[in-house]
Amino acid sequence: MKAVRLVILALFCSVLFSGRGASALDDVTIGYQLMYNPWKTAIVSGEIEQAVGQPVTWCKFESGAKVINSMILGKVQIAQSGSSPIAAGISRGLDIEVVWILEDIAAAEALVVRDGAGIIAPRDLAGKTIGVPFASTTHFHFLFALEQFGIAQKDVVIRNMQPQEITEAWQLGEIDAAFIWDPALSEIKKSGKVLITSGVLSSWGKATFDAMVVDRTFAAQNPNFMCNLIKTVAAADADYNANPSAWTSGSDQVAAIVSLAGGDPENVPVVLDLYDFPTLREQASARWLGGGTEGRVAQALSFTAEFLREQGKIRNVVDDFARHVNPRYVEMVLEGAC
């Protein structure tokens, strides 16, 4: 029944997308992507809707860029997106706030090279064809990697491809490498090897993450909704962090994740182990949402936007990304305000 319910909601989402603008509280749309993460268990179980006290329309997106475009059009109030499309959206004038870090990407995104493609070291990427979703966190890290490797963009062929397209092109031998996340990542690893991970690139000074973003006006008008939403998502993360060994390929939690994101249940525990899921107190600290302009999220968004501008992906960079990072709802949960 849960799977049927989600299919119905996805279809309803498609209908709504034909022309609905910004929503009132009684008509809330939340976007999610196909990454493996604990909060999907709360979507499937209906816990989020129970917590906020109303129905929610759930919409699936294949990339952060598509999420941001839908938010610009006023079709989605809350959504999951990567740090690169978030930085791009804010730079384009989208008035959103980062309110929760869904995961520190770490080793869960990686540049994989095909066996037999002749890529042994980074310099061997020259002349090769690489698939990556444009304006995504992997796109940002791939361009950063090329910069660190001393390889000009013109010396590689970069193809803008969504995850499923990457998997298909890989199987057909149309690309030599790809920088992507799961479930596509696990599929291409079967006949390829990891050249570098986002975790390594983050340690070189350019952090990436997936976050929950919200329309600023909606959040300000509905603080209790936001508090209960964050409380429920945080509880899912805490459940995983407390006992990750319970999230086996045969567990209900993994079955719920696969029902939304697809892929092989055997891969889910392995992928979850690659991520880091920050706690409520970590989220509120300068390590993530706190700290104002010195906070990690604000700095990462600034670095990302500057890089995207240098690459000609955006025209302008806002002066203060800290304005778009809001720990208020995390603090409300910590204070027991909902």
Number of C-alpha atoms within 10 A of each C-alpha: 7 13 13 9 11 20 15 13 17 16 14 14 20 12 11 14 16 9 10 12 15 17 14 11 15 10 12 18 21 20 25 23 21 22 25 25 24 26 22 25 23 22 21 20 14 16 17 24 18 15 17 18 12 13 14 19 19 23 22 21 17 16 24 27 22 17 27 27 15 18 24 21 14 18 24 27 25 26 25 27 28 27 28 29 28 31 27 26 23 21 23 15 12 20 17 25 24 27 24 26 27 24 24 21 24 21 20 24 24 27 25 24 26 21 16 10 15 12 19 13 9 15 12 12 22 16 12 17 16 24 26 25 24 20 24 24 30 25 22 24 25 24 18 19 20 18 12 12 13 11 17 11 13 9 13 15 16 21 15 15 18 17 23 12 15 27 22 14 16 22 13 9 12 13 22 23 28 32 27 30 22 22 22 23 23 21 17 24 16 10 14 21 17 17 16 18 22 28 21 15 20 19 10 12 10 19 24 27 22 23 21 22 28 25 20 18 12 19 21 12 12 13 16 17 22 24 23 23 23 24 22 22 20 23 17 19 23 17 13 18 16 9 9 14 10 15 19 17 17 11 11 13 23 25 20 22 24 22 16 21 21 17 18 14 18 12 18 26 18 15 20 22 15 16 20 19 22 20 16 21 15 15 22 23 17 18 15 24 28 24 17 21 17 15 19 19 29 26 19 23 29 22 17 26 29 21 19 25 15 11 13 10 14 18 14 16 22 14 9 14 22 22 15 23 24 22 21 16 24 28 18 18 20 15 9 10 13 17
